[in-house]
Amino acid sequence: MIPDVPVNKVAFIDDDNDLRAANVQALQLAGFEVLAFSSAEAALRVLGRDFPGAVVSDIRMPRMDGRQLFQKLKDEDPDLPVILVTGHGDIAEAVEALQAGVYDFVAKPYGPERLVASIRRALEKRRLVLDNRLLRSTAESAKTDWPLIGQTPIMDRLRATLRQLANADVDVLLEGETGVGKELAARALHNWGRRCHRAFVAVDCAALPSAALNSELFGHELGAFDGAVRQRVGRIQQADRGTLFLDEIETLPLEAQGKFLRVLEEREITPLGSNQVQTLDLRVVASVKSDLSEAVSGGLFRADLFHRLDVVRLRIPPLRERRDDIPLLFAHFLARACERLDGPQPVVTDQMRWRLHNHSWPGNIRELAHYAQRVALGLADEADSSTMAEHPPLPERVASYEARVIEDTLTATAGDIRATLEVLRIPRKTFYDKVDRHGIDLALYRQR
């Protein structure tokens, strides 16, 4: 869920009792929650950093005037919007106050609509400030969960399962779409277990050169073939006593699959050009983008290797199944990007929030991280103008919200249709009609 701090409070300070009472009534009628104070000192005892609202103060008051109050509030929270109410003779002072950072000044006499308009603008600015603070603080508190940040139940279960498996000497098969963080999950298994002080060796099976595949994986001895001018330790042996991560193992050629099956069964390798068998102590974590059983059925993947790998299978959910984690992840990536660029962290605007909430994120975490980098570089508006410049019509927004509610409910019920119907309180036929209309794949939500 997008963090959204309720910001509707107005602190009104004036030593004139009648004027204060009249303004409080007008502001309450406009829908604001009003805190009234007869002096600046009384207001300071209540107001502080992260006050969810704006401050309106008369500039002429005994003991501490409005400008002095503003300065003290600025020292406490420089982003707190302060509006000063001035008499005709105070205009010059009010202009100086604006230059010092006062949000606005309203000259007497004024109509209620003038003050209300200024307050609404100030509250909108305040809401953005507090939302961004909340995003940053939440991302900071979530660092202990890195690399698997998330507060949704599906991520809580995934982290708990990974921690449970971290010290178990079993191989793990990770399923998930492109960009969901399969390597991050593999690294979590490694870092949270007893092998954390040994090597984590990641092999991109799709990028292995076919001509040198055996040498790359298994290594070779000096003179094993033309051009073997020195001994090479293969990637599998490099992972001895650590973790071997095979990314996109479904792309491994059939010949290499047969050789790798022996590695899994015997924990042994024989480098090219050698007759000496080397025993290994390693854990294997493999990842696939889709169900390997389909590749087995199509003759593209060995059935015996699939069954040997399929000891523990974990599915890494796409972002669309954990939308409430998107703001948290975005805040984390934005903070990291700003740190790398050594620049200030930009304000998350309503357009950005709308995109975070409504975009489908087909590239998952990788796409979200790249978007955060564009925001940090100040390129988000330019790069995403086609999707962010205009909000879609109301029917599209309603449809998007309906689809999200159905997806969230399916996630919470682990794909149990009966439980989902009870939560949504709609007929079964209506449910399936909506699933078809929104293109929701029910199989994605069923627990394996």
Helices and strands as residue ranges (DSSP letters): E 9-13, H 17-29, E 33-37, H 40-44, E 53-58, H 66-76, E 82-86, G 88-90, H 91-100, E 104-107, H 112-141, G 142-145, H 153-165, E 172-175, H 182-191, E 200-204, G 205-207, G 210-212, H 213-218, H 235-238, E 243-247, G 249-251, H 254-266, E 268-269, E 278-279, E 283-288, H 292-297, H 303-309, E 312-315, G 319-321, G 323-325, H 326-341, H 350-358, H 364-376, H 380-383, H 385-388, H 394-412, H 417-424, H 428-438, G 442-445
